[in-house]
Amino acid sequence: MKVIHTLNPIYDSNSKILILGSMPSVKSRQLNFYYANPQNRFWPVLERLFNTSINDKINFLLNNYIALWDVIKSCDIDGSNDASIKNVEVNDVNYILKNSNITKIFVTGKKAYELYNKYLFKETNIEAICLPSPSSANAKYSLDDLVKEYIVIKQFL
Protein backbone atom coordinates (compact mmCIF):
# COMPACT_ATOMS: atom_id res chain seq x y z
CA MET A 1 0.00 0.00 0.00
CA LYS A 2 1.30 3.47 -0.93
CA VAL A 3 1.90 5.55 2.20
CA ILE A 4 2.83 9.24 2.32
CA HIS A 5 4.64 10.57 5.38
CA THR A 6 2.57 13.39 6.89
CA LEU A 7 4.43 14.16 10.13
CA ASN A 8 6.47 17.33 10.24
CA PRO A 9 10.07 17.10 11.39
CA ILE A 10 10.71 18.17 14.96
CA TYR A 11 13.76 20.43 15.23
CA ASP A 12 14.86 24.00 15.77
CA SER A 13 17.98 26.01 15.06
CA ASN A 14 19.63 24.70 18.25
CA SER A 15 19.23 21.00 17.40
CA LYS A 16 22.57 19.15 17.54
CA ILE A 17 21.61 15.60 16.57
CA LEU A 18 19.06 14.15 14.19
CA ILE A 19 17.39 10.83 14.85
CA LEU A 20 15.81 9.29 11.77
CA GLY A 21 13.43 6.36 11.62
CA SER A 22 12.32 4.71 8.41
CA MET A 23 8.56 5.41 8.14
CA PRO A 24 6.00 5.93 10.93
CA SER A 25 4.14 2.79 11.95
CA VAL A 26 0.43 2.36 11.29
CA LYS A 27 -0.28 3.38 14.90
CA SER A 28 1.98 6.44 14.66
CA ARG A 29 0.25 7.48 11.45
CA GLN A 30 -3.14 7.06 13.12
CA LEU A 31 -2.11 9.05 16.20
CA ASN A 32 -0.12 11.56 14.12
CA PHE A 33 3.06 11.39 16.18
CA TYR A 34 6.44 9.67 16.15
CA TYR A 35 6.81 6.32 17.91
CA ALA A 36 3.19 6.52 19.12
CA ASN A 37 2.64 2.78 19.38
CA PRO A 38 2.62 2.10 23.15
CA GLN A 39 4.60 -1.09 22.48
CA ASN A 40 7.45 0.88 20.91
CA ARG A 41 10.27 1.56 23.32
CA PHE A 42 11.68 4.77 21.82
CA TRP A 43 10.22 7.11 24.44
CA PRO A 44 10.95 4.80 27.42
CA VAL A 45 14.58 4.58 26.24
CA LEU A 46 14.89 8.39 26.20
CA GLU A 47 13.22 8.63 29.59
CA ARG A 48 15.83 6.29 31.03
CA LEU A 49 18.72 8.02 29.25
CA PHE A 50 17.72 11.44 30.53
CA ASN A 51 16.34 10.23 33.87
CA THR A 52 13.06 12.05 33.38
CA SER A 53 9.41 11.51 32.63
CA ILE A 54 8.53 12.78 29.16
CA ASN A 55 5.09 14.36 29.02
CA ASP A 56 5.62 17.02 26.38
CA LYS A 57 7.62 15.13 23.78
CA ILE A 58 8.25 18.05 21.45
CA ASN A 59 9.60 20.31 24.21
CA PHE A 60 11.67 17.44 25.58
CA LEU A 61 13.33 16.93 22.19
CA LEU A 62 13.95 20.62 21.57
CA ASN A 63 15.19 21.27 25.11
CA ASN A 64 17.70 18.44 24.66
CA TYR A 65 18.84 19.54 21.17
CA ILE A 66 17.35 16.48 19.48
CA ALA A 67 15.73 16.63 16.04
CA LEU A 68 13.43 13.82 14.93
CA TRP A 69 12.21 12.79 11.50
CA ASP A 70 12.21 9.86 9.10
CA VAL A 71 14.22 8.88 6.05
CA ILE A 72 11.16 8.11 3.92
CA LYS A 73 8.76 10.65 2.45
CA SER A 74 6.63 8.01 0.69
CA CYS A 75 6.81 4.32 -0.09
CA ASP A 76 4.87 1.15 -0.60
CA ILE A 77 4.65 -0.71 2.71
CA ASP A 78 2.60 -3.54 4.16
CA GLY A 79 1.32 -2.26 7.50
CA SER A 80 4.35 -1.33 9.60
CA ASN A 81 6.70 -3.95 8.17
CA ASP A 82 10.00 -2.28 7.21
CA ALA A 83 11.05 -5.42 5.33
CA SER A 84 8.21 -4.81 2.85
CA ILE A 85 9.27 -1.25 1.95
CA LYS A 86 9.54 -0.58 -1.80
CA ASN A 87 9.40 2.39 -4.18
CA VAL A 88 11.01 4.80 -1.76
CA GLU A 89 11.02 8.58 -2.03
CA VAL A 90 13.14 10.21 0.67
CA ASN A 91 12.71 13.33 2.78
CA ASP A 92 14.91 16.38 2.21
CA VAL A 93 17.08 16.03 5.30
CA ASN A 94 19.40 18.79 4.11
CA TYR A 95 16.66 21.31 4.79
CA ILE A 96 16.95 20.52 8.50
CA LEU A 97 20.74 20.45 8.39
CA LYS A 98 20.89 23.92 6.84
CA ASN A 99 18.58 25.31 9.52
CA SER A 100 20.10 23.79 12.65
CA ASN A 101 23.39 22.93 14.36
CA ILE A 102 23.17 19.20 13.65
CA THR A 103 26.56 17.50 13.52
CA LYS A 104 25.52 13.87 13.98
CA ILE A 105 22.80 11.65 12.56
CA PHE A 106 21.44 8.49 14.13
CA VAL A 107 19.05 6.04 12.54
CA THR A 108 16.75 3.65 14.37
CA GLY A 109 17.00 0.26 12.76
CA LYS A 110 18.70 -1.50 9.91
CA LYS A 111 16.19 -0.47 7.21
CA ALA A 112 16.51 3.23 8.06
CA TYR A 113 20.31 2.82 8.03
CA GLU A 114 20.27 1.04 4.66
CA LEU A 115 18.01 3.68 3.09
CA TYR A 116 19.93 6.58 4.62
CA ASN A 117 23.18 5.24 3.16
CA LYS A 118 21.62 4.50 -0.20
CA TYR A 119 19.80 7.81 -0.72
CA LEU A 120 20.87 10.47 1.77
CA PHE A 121 24.51 10.04 2.76
CA LYS A 122 25.75 11.40 -0.58
CA GLU A 123 23.65 14.52 0.10
CA THR A 124 24.55 15.05 3.76
CA ASN A 125 28.13 13.73 3.96
CA ILE A 126 27.39 12.83 7.59
CA GLU A 127 27.96 9.20 8.49
CA ALA A 128 25.01 7.87 10.42
CA ILE A 129 25.24 5.72 13.51
CA CYS A 130 22.83 2.80 13.40
CA LEU A 131 20.92 2.25 16.63
CA PRO A 132 18.81 -0.86 17.19
CA SER A 133 15.15 -0.53 16.34
CA PRO A 134 13.10 0.32 19.44
CA SER A 135 10.15 -1.61 17.99
CA SER A 136 8.74 -4.36 20.16
CA ALA A 137 9.26 -6.61 17.11
CA ASN A 138 12.99 -6.32 17.85
CA ALA A 139 12.79 -8.82 20.71
CA LYS A 140 16.56 -9.39 20.55
CA TYR A 141 17.01 -6.19 22.60
CA SER A 142 15.57 -5.63 26.06
CA LEU A 143 14.83 -2.10 27.24
CA ASP A 144 18.10 -2.16 29.21
CA ASP A 145 19.99 -3.28 26.09
CA LEU A 146 18.47 -0.44 24.07
CA VAL A 147 19.44 2.12 26.69
CA LYS A 148 23.03 0.84 26.59
CA GLU A 149 23.09 1.30 22.80
CA TYR A 150 21.32 4.67 22.71
CA ILE A 151 23.56 6.26 25.33
CA VAL A 152 25.96 7.17 22.50
CA ILE A 153 23.65 10.04 21.51
CA LYS A 154 24.54 11.90 24.70
CA GLN A 155 28.14 12.28 23.50
CA PHE A 156 26.93 14.65 20.79
CA LEU A 157 24.60 16.83 22.86
Residue pairs with C-beta under 8 A, 6 or more apart in sequence:
1 76
1 77
1 78
2 74
2 75
2 76
2 87
3 23
3 29
3 74
3 75
3 76
3 77
4 73
4 74
5 23
5 24
5 70
5 72
5 73
5 74
5 91
6 29
6 32
7 24
7 28
7 32
7 33
7 34
7 69
7 70
9 67
9 68
9 69
9 91
9 96
10 34
10 58
10 61
10 62
10 67
10 68
10 69
11 18
11 62
11 67
11 68
11 69
11 96
11 99
11 100
11 102
12 62
12 67
12 100
13 99
13 100
13 101
14 62
14 65
14 100
14 101
15 62
15 65
15 66
15 67
15 96
15 100
15 101
15 102
16 65
16 66
16 100
16 101
16 102
16 103
16 104
16 156
16 157
17 65
17 66
17 67
17 102
17 103
17 104
17 105
17 106
17 153
17 156
17 157
18 66
18 67
18 68
18 69
18 93
18 96
18 97
18 100
18 102
18 104
18 105
18 106
19 66
19 67
19 68
19 69
19 105
19 106
19 107
19 108
19 131
19 153
20 68
20 69
20 70
20 71
20 93
20 105
20 106
20 107
20 108
20 112
20 116
20 128
21 34
21 35
21 69
21 70
21 71
21 107
21 108
21 109
21 112
22 70
22 71
22 72
22 82
22 85
22 108
22 109
22 111
22 112
22 115
23 70
23 71
23 72
23 75
23 77
23 82
23 85
24 34
24 36
24 70
25 35
25 36
25 37
25 40
25 80
25 135
26 79
26 80
27 36
27 37
27 38
27 80
28 34
28 35
28 36
28 37
28 40
30 36
33 57
34 42
34 57
34 68
34 70
35 42
35 43
35 134
37 80
37 135
37 136
39 135
39 136
40 134
40 135
40 136
41 134
41 135
41 136
41 143
41 146
42 108
42 134
43 54
43 57
44 143
45 134
45 143
45 146
45 147
45 150
46 54
46 60
46 150
47 53
47 54
48 143
48 147
49 147
49 150
49 151
49 153
49 154
50 60
50 64
52 60
54 60
61 67
61 68
64 157
65 101
65 157
66 153
66 157
67 96
67 100
67 102
69 91
69 93
69 96
70 91
70 112
71 90
71 91
71 93
71 107
71 112
71 115
71 116
71 119
71 120
72 85
72 88
72 89
72 90
72 91
72 115
73 89
73 90
73 91
73 92
74 87
74 88
74 89
75 85
75 86
75 87
75 88
75 89
76 84
76 85
76 86
76 87
77 84
77 85
77 86
78 84
82 109
82 110
82 111
82 112
82 133
83 111
85 111
85 115
88 115
88 119
90 115
90 119
90 120
93 105
93 120
93 123
93 124
94 123
94 124
96 102
97 124
97 126
102 126
103 126
103 156
104 126
104 129
104 153
104 156
105 116
105 124
105 126
105 127
105 128
105 129
106 128
106 129
106 130
106 131
106 152
106 153
107 113
107 116
107 128
107 129
107 130
107 131
108 131
108 132
108 133
108 134
109 130
109 131
109 132
109 133
109 135
109 138
110 130
110 133
112 130
113 128
113 130
116 128
117 128
121 127
121 128
129 152
131 149
131 150
131 152
131 153
132 138
132 140
132 141
132 145
132 146
132 149
133 141
134 146
141 149
